[in-house]
């Protein structure tokens, strides 16, 4: 019997006004063009930090492949996610993510959700964390697969190759930052103009995460 699980993945966008407020140029930079370039680089990375970014969608896919997207205002997204987590029928359900890291101390998606919830005053269920550690219901598949070896890293796309998830007829597709119309970096821009195309990228990540969870569980 398969352990019930929900694979989840977040997509974020930068809060550039916060970057402009907190950013300080490297004192070694004197050329105004280089300083401006450094600021733009900081803005491009802002979505990766829960203090300077925000969640615009959370994708969910259960063990049977049923997919849902939580969208709307960020507070709504966060409240709805915790409602799913707290749903009585999900009491034994694992919530699975792929961080890429062998270290259990790095769990990007759930860290981001918890931090944004606290910033916005959204109540985080007390059972989510116990001191430094997350509930056993929250599973980082990367850490599980890499046997919690600090320093090990495997991207989700490369994990797809390792698990042979791109075989002919598969509904999973490898990523190519050079040619793909949607990437993790530009997702939010595409999402603003073509949500369907952007969500196709997110769905592929969910399929990959689900297939890996089916093998681990």
N, C-alpha and C positions, 0 to 999 in steps of 0.2 A: 504494500500500500504506500502510495506517495505521500510524503509529508505535505500538508496544505501550505501553500506559500503564495505570496504576492511579490513579484519583481517590481521595483519602483526606480524611477530615474527623474531627476529634476533638470530643468533648463532655466537659465538665469539671464539677466541683463544688467548692465552697469548703471549705477547712480552717479553720473559724471559730476554732478555738483558737489558731491562729497569728496571725490578725488581732487577736485580743484581746491577744496577747502583744506584738506589734510596734506596734499602733496608738497614736497619740498625738493627743489632741484639739487642735484649733486653739486657741491661747492666747487668741484674741479671743472665743471662745465662753464665756459665763458661765452661761447658762440650762441647767440639767441636762437638760431635755427636748431642747434643741437638741444638746447633747453626745451624748445617747443616739441621736438621729436621725442624727448624723454617724457614729457607730459602726455603726449598721445599714446605712448607705450603703456604708461600707467593707467590711462583710461581704458585701453584695450584689455587690460588684465583685471579691471575692477570687478567684473562680473564673477570672478573666481573667489572673491572674498565676501563673506556674508556681511561685513561691515560697510562695504562700498558697492554691494550689488543687491538684487532682489530676485525672487522666484517669480517666473511668469507662467509656468505650467509644471505639473507633476504628472508623469505617466505611470499607470499601474497596469500590470498584466498578471493574471492568476495562473495557476498550474495548468489550467485547461486552455489557456491562450485568450481568454476574454480580456479585452482592453478597455480602459477608461482613462480619460484625461480630466484632471482637476484644473480648471481655468477660472479667470476672473480677477478681481482685486486680490492682492497678495494676502491680506488678512483672511479673505474667504478661502483661498487655496489652502492656507495653513490649517484653518479650522476644519475644513472638509477632510484633509489628510488625517488629522487626529481623530475625527469621527470614524473613519474607516479603521484606523488602528484600534479604537475602543469598541468597535461593533461587537456585540455579544457572540455572533457567529464566527468571529475571527480570533477568539480567545487563544486558540492553539495554532494560529496561522503565523508562519515565519514571514518577515518582511525582508526581502533580499535586495542587495545592491552589489555593484561591482566597483570597488575603489581603485583596483589595479595594484594596490600595495600589499606586501606581505605582512606589514605591520598593522596590528589591530588598532593602533592609536590614530590612524588616518582613515576616516570614513566620511568622505567629502559630502555626499548627499544628505545623510542624516545629520551630520554636524551642521550643515547649512540650514536645514529645516529647523533644528532646535534653536540655533542662534537667531535666525530671523523671527521665530516665534517669540523669543524673549525680547528682542528689540521692539516688536510691534505689540507686545502685551497679550499675545495669544497663549493660553494656558497649555503648557506641555504636560501630558499625563505623568503623574509621579512614578509610574512603573516603567517609564521609558529608560530612565537611568538609575543606577545605584552607585552613588559616588562618582568615581572615575569611569565606571563601566556601563555599557548599554545592556538592556535586557537581552536575554538569550533569544528572544523573538526577533531581534534585529541581527541579521546575518550578512557579513561581508564575504561574499563568495570568493573574492580574490584572496583574502587572507586564509580562508579555508583551503583553497586549492594550493596556495603557496606554502601551506603548513606553518603559517605565522612566522616566516623567516624574515626578519628585519633586513631591509636593503634589497629584497626581491621586488621586482615590478613587472607587470604584464598588462598592457592596455587591453581594453575590451575587444577592440578590433583584432589584435593579435591573438587574443584568447580564442576568437572565432576560428583562426587557422589551426591553433593547437587542438581544438576540439572537433576539427573538420566540419564546421557548420556552414561552409560555403560550397558544399558539393552541389552538383547539378540537381535542379529541382528544389533546392532549399529556398526558403523565404527569407534567409539572412544574407546580407551583403557586406563585403569588406569596405572599409572607408579609405578614401584617397583625398587628402587635403588639397592636392594640386588640381584635381578635376571635379570633385563633388560640388554641386551647387549649394548644398547645405552642410555646414560643419559646426562643431561645437562653438567656434568663435563667432560665426555670423548667424547662428540660429535666431537670435532675437531680432536681428534686422529682417531676415526672411519672414519670420513669424508675423511681423507687423504688416507685411504686404501680401503674403501668401501663406496663411496658417496651415492649409492642407499640405503643402509641400514641406513645410517645417516639421509638421507632426509625423510625416513619413520617416524623417530622419530619427525622431524620437522612438517611433514604433520599432524601427530596426534595432535600436539599442535594447529595447524591452524584449524583443524576440531572442536576441543573443543572451541576455541575462537569464531569461526563462529556460532556454535550452541548457545552459550551464547548470542552473539550479536542478533541473530534472536529472542530470548526471550525478550531482553531488548528493542529492537527497534520495 
